[in-house]
Amino acid sequence: MPTTSQLEVSKLKLDLKNFRTVPQKKEIDAIKAMISIKPDRFFAVMESIIEDGYLPTENIIVLKDGTDNIVKEGNRRIAALKLIHGLYKLADFGLPTSITDSINKIDPKWKTENLKVPCTIFSEKEADKVDRVVTLAHGKGEKASRDPWNSVARARHNRDVKKAVEHGLDLLEKYLKNGSNLNSQQKERWGGEYPLTVLDEALRKSFTRLGFTSVADLVKKYPLNNFLPELENILLDIGLEQIKFDTLRNSQFDFPTNYGIPPIVVPPATPTANPTQTNTANPNPTNPNTNPSNTNNQNTTTTPTPTTTSTNNNNTSTTPTQTTPKAVAVNDPKHVANLLKKFAPRGTNRQKVVTLRDELKKLKIADNPIAFCFILRSMFEISGKAYSADHSLSMTKSGGKDKTLVEVLRGITLHLTSNNSNTQMVKVLHGAMTEIGKSEGLLSVTSMNNLVHNPLFSIAPSDICILFGNVYPLLEAMN
């Protein structure tokens, strides 16, 4: 039978196999993953606890594992309390300034009153009972629950606990590990928040056209796939919610073709010369040597070989030739054009970013270098404001004065890199931050003013191309 007791927050261990996220190695990673998946909800939990203290409306569900007290229900609340009590450095988690300021103002009395939380403790032998309790709380998706499991968490629970087959989840986890077209922030977030049911349906509609016998076959062999870039673009757009159920179910829209995956064409049957002819003694009168007994061996293949490409004058090939785009130098305007072509802003308050991108694509850098710089700076201004609003990052200094663009971008970079603890993201954004850190850099107010007012100040088109290549990763990460 479970027991009820007040336990210190420091004596509780977060569940590193929380179904909301991929398995984590350390508690600090588990907290970062929870924040990344649903930052608004995590920050709201923190703010609520800071303001009202821990409200013991529901006990924390704990599984006793040897000497460890593993939190099975209430991981977000306990993670928030661990941060509030200073068990981890706040600077490592990219918290909004308003929350860190509130934590720093908490008095000792509050911390004493909220040092312990009520827990229902189950023994190791009662693990199945704990799983049923947690499933009832989250797995069924009732509106009244604290925070229902999403499709990823339910699938992970079905696979890991109930030993059910979850092909979509298996492919998603492989993609997060091996995918070449997503950033580290997307890897963290999509490990626990991803439209998995949309992916399941998309796989059912496309596995044959990708050259596999089943969805299971596709998942097993990934990333070995003749259409790997096309498949990963589909996975990316599902995560970005550019592919939804209405996309998959629209009879007027063949979504695999839109991603460069050709349809399977069944060649028409050879028409009979005389439909009314019933004599089958010689089905090919122009060739008297034809043996009727061999006709069963003719025209039995219904799926053309994917690698076959027609070279006749009728140009009847159904499989597009896959070509690798030519590389261009970093100071070539084509390099900028290629980056802009794949730049697809997502999320709220990005409409103007899209408009600016479309205008930027129309400009020739050699002919319009100054206009290009103005629009690029505007894109960073709008993107910085939108990202800051998304993640509750302050746009003002402590005295109420607006931050400069460079200060805003530095704060965003710290958030994207989890205060430089995410080494992979630090590498991705190194070029951008080096460029932004230059006092004479093109994104500085001084340079913009000089472009407008100084008759001798200009910039070479080739320099603009190099600059854009350096700062583009940050522009993409903010959108």
MOQUIKA-V114271 format. One record per backbone hydrogen bond with DSSP energy under -1.0 kcal/mol. CO is the residue of the C=O (numbers start at 0). NH is the residue of the N-H. If there is no record, write none. Layout:
# MOQUIKA-V114271
co=CO nh=NH
co=CO nh=NH
This chain:
# MOQUIKA-V114271
co=2 nh=120
co=4 nh=118
co=6 nh=116
co=7 nh=10
co=8 nh=11
co=12 nh=70
co=14 nh=17
co=15 nh=23
co=17 nh=20
co=25 nh=29
co=26 nh=30
co=27 nh=31
co=28 nh=32
co=29 nh=33
co=30 nh=34
co=31 nh=35
co=32 nh=36
co=33 nh=37
co=37 nh=41
co=38 nh=42
co=39 nh=43
co=40 nh=44
co=41 nh=45
co=42 nh=46
co=43 nh=47
co=44 nh=48
co=45 nh=49
co=46 nh=50
co=47 nh=51
co=48 nh=52
co=54 nh=56
co=59 nh=119
co=60 nh=71
co=60 nh=72
co=61 nh=121
co=62 nh=69
co=64 nh=67
co=67 nh=64
co=68 nh=12
co=69 nh=62
co=72 nh=60
co=73 nh=77
co=74 nh=78
co=75 nh=79
co=76 nh=80
co=77 nh=81
co=78 nh=82
co=79 nh=83
co=80 nh=84
co=81 nh=86
co=82 nh=85
co=88 nh=91
co=89 nh=92
co=95 nh=99
co=96 nh=100
co=97 nh=101
co=98 nh=102
co=99 nh=103
co=102 nh=105
co=106 nh=110
co=107 nh=111
co=108 nh=112
co=109 nh=113
co=111 nh=114
co=114 nh=8
co=116 nh=6
co=117 nh=59
co=118 nh=4
co=119 nh=61
co=120 nh=2
co=121 nh=63
co=122 nh=125
co=123 nh=126
co=125 nh=129
co=126 nh=130
co=127 nh=131
co=128 nh=132
co=129 nh=133
co=130 nh=134
co=131 nh=135
co=132 nh=136
co=133 nh=137
co=134 nh=138
co=137 nh=140
co=137 nh=148
co=141 nh=144
co=149 nh=153
co=150 nh=154
co=151 nh=155
co=152 nh=156
co=153 nh=157
co=154 nh=158
co=155 nh=159
co=156 nh=160
co=156 nh=161
co=157 nh=163
co=165 nh=169
co=166 nh=170
co=167 nh=171
co=168 nh=172
co=169 nh=173
co=170 nh=174
co=171 nh=175
co=172 nh=176
co=173 nh=177
co=174 nh=178
co=182 nh=186
co=183 nh=187
co=184 nh=188
co=185 nh=189
co=188 nh=191
co=188 nh=192
co=193 nh=195
co=194 nh=198
co=195 nh=199
co=196 nh=200
co=197 nh=201
co=198 nh=202
co=199 nh=203
co=200 nh=204
co=202 nh=206
co=205 nh=209
co=206 nh=211
co=207 nh=210
co=213 nh=217
co=214 nh=218
co=215 nh=219
co=216 nh=220
co=217 nh=221
co=220 nh=223
co=222 nh=224
co=224 nh=227
co=226 nh=230
co=227 nh=231
co=228 nh=232
co=229 nh=233
co=230 nh=234
co=231 nh=235
co=232 nh=236
co=233 nh=237
co=234 nh=238
co=235 nh=239
co=236 nh=241
co=236 nh=242
co=237 nh=240
co=243 nh=247
co=244 nh=248
co=249 nh=252
co=252 nh=254
co=253 nh=257
co=255 nh=258
co=255 nh=260
co=256 nh=259
co=273 nh=276
co=283 nh=286
co=286 nh=289
co=290 nh=293
co=291 nh=294
co=293 nh=296
co=294 nh=297
co=304 nh=307
co=311 nh=314
co=328 nh=331
co=331 nh=334
co=332 nh=336
co=333 nh=337
co=334 nh=338
co=335 nh=339
co=336 nh=340
co=337 nh=341
co=349 nh=353
co=350 nh=354
co=351 nh=355
co=352 nh=356
co=353 nh=357
co=354 nh=358
co=355 nh=359
co=356 nh=360
co=363 nh=367
co=367 nh=371
co=368 nh=372
co=369 nh=373
co=370 nh=374
co=371 nh=375
co=372 nh=376
co=373 nh=377
co=374 nh=378
co=375 nh=379
co=376 nh=380
co=377 nh=381
co=378 nh=382
co=379 nh=383
co=380 nh=384
co=381 nh=385
co=382 nh=386
co=383 nh=387
co=384 nh=388
co=385 nh=389
co=386 nh=390
co=387 nh=392
co=394 nh=402
co=396 nh=399
co=400 nh=396
co=403 nh=407
co=404 nh=408
co=405 nh=409
co=406 nh=410
co=407 nh=411
co=408 nh=412
co=409 nh=413
co=410 nh=414
co=411 nh=415
co=412 nh=416
co=413 nh=418
co=414 nh=417
co=416 nh=421
co=417 nh=420
co=420 nh=422
co=421 nh=425
co=422 nh=426
co=423 nh=427
co=424 nh=428
co=428 nh=432
co=429 nh=433
co=430 nh=434
co=431 nh=435
co=432 nh=436
co=437 nh=440
co=440 nh=443
co=443 nh=447
co=444 nh=448
co=445 nh=449
co=446 nh=450
co=447 nh=451
co=448 nh=452
co=449 nh=453
co=453 nh=456
co=459 nh=463
co=460 nh=464
co=461 nh=465
co=462 nh=466
co=463 nh=467
co=464 nh=468
co=465 nh=469
co=466 nh=470
co=467 nh=471
co=470 nh=474
co=471 nh=475
co=472 nh=476
co=473 nh=477
co=475 nh=478
co=478 nh=345
